Amino acid sequence: MTFIIVSIKGNINHELDLFGRYGLAILFLLLATPVTNLKYLKYAIILSVMTMAVYTFVLSGFYIVQNGSFDIAKGGEIKKLLITERLYTGFFSALSFLFSLDLISRENKKIRRLHYLNLFLTLTFVLVVSSRMALLIMITVLFYRYLLFNKSKKAFIGLFAGISFIVLLFILNPNLSNRFFHLNRDKGIIENFKNWEPRLVIWSCVNNLIQDDQENYNLFLGFGSEYITNNKLVECYSSQIEKKGRRNYFLKSRFNAHNQFLTFLMAYGLVALLLFLAIFIIPLIYRKKSLLKGSIILAVFMFGLIESFLSRQMGSYILGILLVIVVSFKYKNEQFKFLIKNR
């Protein structure tokens, strides 16, 4: 659909990178079709995140030894210790957390200990790297699992213990609160959030472009290109942001819409947005009681609300994982088979 829209309104040459990223997601799905048990994919992500967390913790230790302290309220210091960008580090940590929740009841006692360790490790890791969205995904999914699928006393104790652990860390570590809520600035939390959260400016520009640029914008076809959309956002930053330093920062960064749904709406219109939303909605209708599927769909949906992840290669893998999960279903033998196995 995006190809057709670009052919009508945009320039295909400008969108080749985008089509390549879509192709990566589809390739990921096709390569996974011979796999009859998604346990291997889950453990691959779990072990990858555990390795990444240990790596970051070791670097943090060296950093503290060399500098005497580590202020996690400073985002620049955290970025130096991460293998990939913090937002994606946090998201894959949340995935690892979800997979351990899914596997923990099916494994033997020794393997369960590994999952309990991973739950603690990923939660701590997310707090250390200050990934707000990852933490919100974890908490939301915990409530989702408890309210819709498991209201047992044991589940309630686990939910209460997890939230209590998070609250305790915020109370004991002021730097953590400073980083999550911008409390280390001179003004109040709301004012600081307005000043330091780029998405408020970005989404304001998105709204202005959709409402005001009726000459170039079509509700059903959008601007016809993500390339055109990003250029228009840059023009908006140049005219809307008054402070020179902040304006230069936005112009240098060339921020995209930072919302995958708004990106589709702006670039390709309502038709493309509805087709993208169908990836989230149809699997839930088809398989209402799939706990893992619902959790992954919810996680990717929440991530898409604050990041245009398909604008990055890493986002192609996220879409690929989502496609692998949503086109699969469970048999009685607890193995995942793909609906396209008879291709």
C-alpha positions, 0 to 999 in steps of 0.5 A, a space after each residue: 500500500 505504501 508503495 502504491 501511495 508513493 507511486 501516486 504522490 511521492 518519489 520512490 527513490 526517496 523511499 527505497 530505504 523504507 522499503 528495504 526495512 519492510 523487506 527485512 521484517 518480511 525476510 525475518 518472518 520467512 526465515 522463521 517459518 521452519 521453526 516449530 518452537 518459538 522457545 528458541 527465539 525467546 531464549 535468544 532474546 533473553 540471553 542477548 539482553 542478559 549479556 547486554 545488561 552484564 556488559 553495561 553493569 561491568 562498564 558502569 563499575 569501571 566508570 565509577 572506579 575512574 570517576 568516583 560516581 555515576 550520575 544516571 540523571 545525565 543521559 549523556 553518561 548512560 549512552 556511553 555505556 550502552 551497546 545500542 540506543 537507550 530506547 531500543 535497549 529498553 524495549 528489548 529488555 521489556 521483551 526479555 522480561 515478557 518472555 521470561 514471564 511466559 516461560 517461567 511456568 513451563 520450565 523445571 525448577 533449575 531453569 525457573 531460577 534463571 528466569 527469576 534472575 532475568 526478571 530481576 536483572 532486566 527490571 534493574 537494567 531498565 531502571 539503571 538506563 532510565 528507559 521510561 517506556 520500557 518500565 511502563 510497558 513492563 508495568 502495563 503488561 503485568 496489570 494486563 496479565 493479572 486483570 485478564 488472565 491470572 487473578 490468583 493470589 500468587 500472581 497478585 503477590 508477584 505484581 505487588 512485589 514488583 511494583 513495590 521494588 520499583 517504588 523503593 528504588 525511586 525512593 532510595 535513589 534520587 538520581 533515578 527520580 531525577 532522570 525519569 521525571 526531570 526533577 534535577 532542573 530548576 522548575 517544576 515537573 510539568 514545566 520541565 517536561 514541556 522544556 525537555 521532552 522533544 515529542 511535545 514540540 514534534 507532535 505539535 508540528 505534526 498537528 499543525 501540518 495535518 491541520 494547516 497544509 491542506 494544499 499538500 496533505 490528503 487525509 487518505 494518502 498523506 503527503 505521499 512520502 516519509 521523506 517529504 514528511 520529515 522535511 516538512 517537520 524540519 521546516 516547522 521546527 525552524 519556524 515554530 521554535 523560538 529559542 535559538 539553541 533549542 531550534 538548532 538542536 532540532 534542526 541538527 537532529 532532524 527529528 521524525 514524528 516519533 510516533 509510528 502511527 502518526 508517521 503513517 498518517 502523515 506520510 501515507 494517510 488514513 488508508 495505510 494507518 488502518 492497514 498498519 493498525 490491522 496488524 495489532 487488532 486482527 490477531 487479538 480478534 482471532 486469538 483472544 486468549 493468547 497471553 503472550 500474543 496479547 502482551 507482545 502486541 501491547 508492548 509493540 503498540 506502546 512502543 510505536 506511540 513514542 517512536 517511529 521504529 520503522 525508520 530504523 533498521 532495528 525497528 525492522 527486527 521489532 516488526 519481524 518479531 511482531 509478525 512472527 508472534 501474531 501469525 502463530 498459534 498454539 497446539 496442544 503439544 505447546 509448540 508454535 506452528 505457523 499459519 503459512 507452514 504449507 506455503 
